[in-house]
Amino acid sequence: MIHSAQARVDAYRVNALLENYDPSVVENIPPKKVKSICFLLTRMVRFVGGQTSVLRLGTELSKQGYHVYYAVYKSQSKEEMEYVAKCNLPGVQGTFLTAASFRKFNEKKCPDVVVATGWDTVSHIKKLGSYKMYYVQDYEPYFYTFGEMFLMAKKTYEQGLHMVSFGAWNKQMIEHECKPISPIDIVDFPYERAEYPLKERDFGSYSDKKEIVIAVYLKYYGKRLPCVVQYMIEKVSKMLKEDGIKLTAKYYGEAKTFKVRGGENIGMLNKQELRSLYEEADFGLVASMTNICTVPYEMLATGLPLIEFSEGTFEYFFPKNCATLVEMSADDLYHKLKNVISTPEVLREQQENAQEYLNTLSWEKTGKQFGEILERL
């Protein structure tokens, strides 16, 4: 019964994707000059970091003089698209196209460049006469267990689209795991420093605290270690209680209906709520097991000491000693947390290292890097 039900769910998802799946290799002819660019998304969704990064990149390109479009291939009204986009990025620049409007593009009437933003969008851009690019924000086969969708996602990196990797890790994974036949450029993974100002913290007071507040970024999917993280937090909370310390875990990133262990789920937060949480918390914890997201950047920008996983990708993006790296072990988290609480100089050094690196990053810089790639076509 269970297998039959699961098989029906999987078959529905795969068959829906197969309706539009096109495994063909594209012939990519660069335009004489790039004036217009269209980013294709599945649909606009609030508080999704990957979509916000597309909006930020598009906005930076718009500032450079490009005519920027954001399109979806699933049904969604233009009004809803614009509302969601402004929730994610209030100052967003560009024109929004519904699925019906996007389908009016063809071999002759189309933007100079069209950009896939996820593996499921790749097939939809192949029908256009535009130069086809692929904004790779993660190694998406890892979103699935090995099987049909894993292999379908993997195959999109071998179909001739000009790829731009958001950070170096994606490029390394594609070159190691796939057989790419097209260019893979890299742009820096940035953050928006104006939105997350540094807060001065008294790390010397940490050893006297009777309550430690930890902000935990939690998502339901496996690459964020939802079960492992909750298990570790629950165990460490009991260990610290024996030391006379209360560990208050504030999970966020999922709807409040998502049940959690070892703490409170405070839901999906807007930027103001995130700033308040980071200022209140003593530590932040993120599981960056595939390509990193903006959350560690935001935490470190505010001066919040960060806990990441040594098995993850944090060190692909940050210099050494910017965060406390732990193994997937409650004992390891407990001992390392106790160590940094009692040695404020370690936290100060981590903060200094992180701030020095963060000062080299900006969305303006990343936008210029992408613009330079367009100019070289």
N, C-alpha and C positions, 0 to 999 in steps of 0.2 A: 504493500500500500504506500509506504513512505517513498520507496524508489519510484513507483509509478507517478506519484504526485510531483516529485522533484524532476522527473524526466519530462513531464508536461510543461513545467515552468521553464526548464532549460530549452526545450524545443520551441516554445513560444518566442523566447528572446532571440534564439539563433535564427529562426525562420524570418522574424521581423527584420533582422539585419541582412539576411541573405537576399531579401527582396531588392535591395539596392547595391549589394556588394559587387564590386567590379575589381577583379584581381589583375587587370591588364597593366602593362607598363606604359607610362605616358611618354610622348615625344615632346620635350620641353623646348620651345623656341623663345629665347629672350626677346622682350619688346625693345624697340629702338629707344624708347624713353618711358620711364614709369611716372605716370601722373595720378593714377587711381589704383586703389588696393582694397580688396574686400576680404574680411575675415569671416569664415563660416563656422558657426557654432551649432550644436544640437538644438538648444533653445536657451533663452536667457533665464538664469536662476539666481536668486538672491544669495549673498554671502558665500559664493563659491570662489575661492582664491584664484583658480585657473582662469575663470572668466574675467575677474577683475584685472588680472595681468594682461589679458588681451585688450581690455578697454584702456588700460594705461598705455600700452604700446601704441595702440591706434591713435590715442590722443596726442602722444608725442610726435607721431608721424604727421598728424593733422597740423600741428604747430610748425612742422617743417615745410608745409605747403602741399602735402599730398591730399587728394580727395579720398577720404576713408569711409568705407561702408562696413557695417556689422550685419550679417545675415544669419537666419536660422533655417534649418530644413524641416523642422517640425512645426505644427500649427501653433501660432501665437500671434496675438494682435500687436500692431506697432505700438499702441498705447502701453500695453503691458511690458513690451520690450524696453521702451524708454523709461518706464517707471522703475523696473528692476535694475537697469543699467545705472540710473541715478542713485539708487540705493547703494550699489556697489562702488560707484565713483561719481560723486556729485558734480564734478566739473568735466564730465566726459564730453569729448568732441567727436563728431562724425555723424553719419546718416544711417538710420536703422531700416532694414529691409525684411519684410515678412517672407515666409517660405514661398508664397505665391509670387511676390516681386522677384525673389531670387531665381525662380524657375523661368522668368522671362529672359534671363541671360542665355546666350547660346554661343555658337562658334564665332560669330561676327560681332554681336552686340554683347560686350562684356568688359569688365575692368581690365586694366593692363596686367594686374597680378591678383590672383585669388589664393587665399591661404587656408589650408585645413588646420583646425585647432585641436583635433582629436582624431583617433583612428577611424571612428565611425563617420567622420565628415569627409574622408579622403575620396571615397567613390563618388560623392555628390559634386565634387569640383571638376571631375574628369571630363564632363560634357562641355565645359566652357573652352573657348579659344584662348583664354588667358594663360600667362606664365604661371605654373602651378608650384606653390611652395607649401611647406609643412612646418608649422610652429610647434616644435616638440617640447612639451612641458614635463613629460615624464616618460618612463619606459612602460607603456601601457599594457603589454602582455602580462606584467606582474599584477595587474588588477584582477586577474582570473586564475583559477586553478588550471593546470595543464589540460588542454582540450580544444574544442572548436574555436571559441572566442579568443583564447590565448594565441592560437595559430593565425587566425584571421587578423588580429591586431599586429602580430609580428610581421606578417607579409606586407603590410602597408609601408614599411621602411625599405622595401625592395622594389618599389614601383616607379622609381624615376623622379619623384618630386624633389625639388631643391629644399633640403631640410635646414632649419635653423634651430639649434639646440639651446634651450633655456638653461645655461650652465653646462659644464663640461661632462657631467656624469652621463647624461642621456647619449651623447655622442659616443662615449666609451662603450656603453652597453650595446648600442646599435652596431658598432664596428666589431665588437667581440661576438655578439650573438646572431647577427644577421649578415646578409650579403648585399650591402647597399651598392647601388650603381650610379648614385648622384651625389652632388656636393653636400657636405654637412658643415655648416658654419656654426659659430658659437657666439652668443651674446651673454653679457654678465647677468647674473641673478641679482636684481637690485631691491630696494625698498623705498618707501616714501618717508624720508626723515622728518619732514615738517609735521606729519601726523602723529609721531611718537617721540616727543621730546624726552631728553634725559632727565631722570629724577635722581637727585642726590640721595644716597642711602648710607645709613650708619651700620656698616657691616660689623663693627666692633660690638654692637648691642646684640648680635644674633646669639651669642653664647649664653645670654641671660634670658632669652625668650622662653616662656612657658607654653606658647602656642606658635606653631609654624604654619603659615598659610602657603599652599602650593597651588598654582594655576595649572591645570592639566588639560592640554588640548586633546580632545577625544573624538574620534570618528568611528563609525561602526565597521568600516572595512578593514580587512586584515593587515594591510600595509601600515596601519597606525597602531597595531598591537593592542586592540581594545581589551581583550581578555587578559593578556599578560600585564598590561599597565594597571588595570583595576585590581588584579590579584596582588601585585607588588605593593600598591598603595595601601590596600587593606592589611597586608602583613606588616608593613613598616609602621603603620599607624599603631598596631598592637605593640610592636617592639618599643616605639618611642613612648608609649603610655607607661611602660614599666620604668622609663627614665624620668617620668614626671613631665613629659612634653606632649601636648595635644597637637596632632597633625590634622589640619583642616584642609581637605582637598576640594577644590572648586573645579569641577569638570565643565568644559564648554566646547561648543562645536557641533553639537547635535540638538535636535528639538528637545524640549523639557520632558516630553513623553518617553524619551529613551531612558530606561532604567539603568542605574549605575550602582556599583559597590564601593564602599569605603569613603564616600563623600557625597557632595551635593551636585546635581546637574543644574547649572544656571542657564543652560540653553545656548541659542545662537545669538551672538552679540554684535552690535554695531560698533563703529570705531570709537565713539565716546565711551561706551561700556567697556570696550577692551582696554582703553587707556586707564580707566578707573580700576579695573581688575589688576592690571600690571602694577599700578602704583600701590595697591593694597597688599599684593602678594609679596612673600619673601623669596620664593623660588618659582620658576616655571619649568614644566616638563613637557617635552615633545618627543614623539617617536618618528624620526625621519628615516624610514627604512628604504624608500626609493628616492626619487628626486626630491630635494628639499622644497618646502613651501615658505611663504612669507612670515609665518608665525615666529620661528626662532629669531628672525631679523627684528621683528617688532618688539619681542621681549627684550632682546639685548640692547636695542636702541633706547629703551626706557631705563636701562641699567638693571633690569631684573636678572639675577643670576639664573643661568639656564642649565637644566639637566637633560642630556641627550643620551642616545644609546650607542655604545661602541661598535655594535654590529651594523649600524646604519651608515648614512652617507654624509653626516655632518662635516667630517674632516675633508670631504671633497670640496667644500665651499668656504670653510673658515680656516684661518691659520690655527696652529696648535695653541692649546691653553686659552680658549675663549669660553669654554663651558666645562661642566663636570660630566664626564662620560661614564656611564654605568653599563653593566652587563644585564641580560634579562634574568635578574636574580634579586629577590627581595633582600637577601643578606647583603649583597653588594651595594644596593641603593641605601640601605640603612647605614652601613659603615662609612660610605663616602659622604652621605648627608651629615652624619655626626662629625666627620673630619672637617668639612668646609665650614660648618657652624662654629667650630672652635678655632679656626685659623682664618681670621678676616683678611689677612694679607693675600691669601689665595684668591678670594673673591674680588679683591681690589685689582689684582693682576689680571684676572680674567676680564673684568670690566674694561680695563685700560686697553688690553689687546683687541677686544671686540670693537670698542669705539674707534680705535685707530683704523681698523679694517673697514668698518661701516662708513667712515668718512670718505672712502674712495668710491663709494657706490651712489648712484642716483638713477631714477627713471629717465631723466634727460640724457644721461650718458648711454644707457642701454638703447634708448630710442635712436640716438645718433649712430650707434653701432649697426642697428638694423637698417637705418637709412643708407649707410655706406655700403651695405650688402646690396641694396636695391640699385644704387648708383653703379655698381660693378657688373650688373647683369649684361 
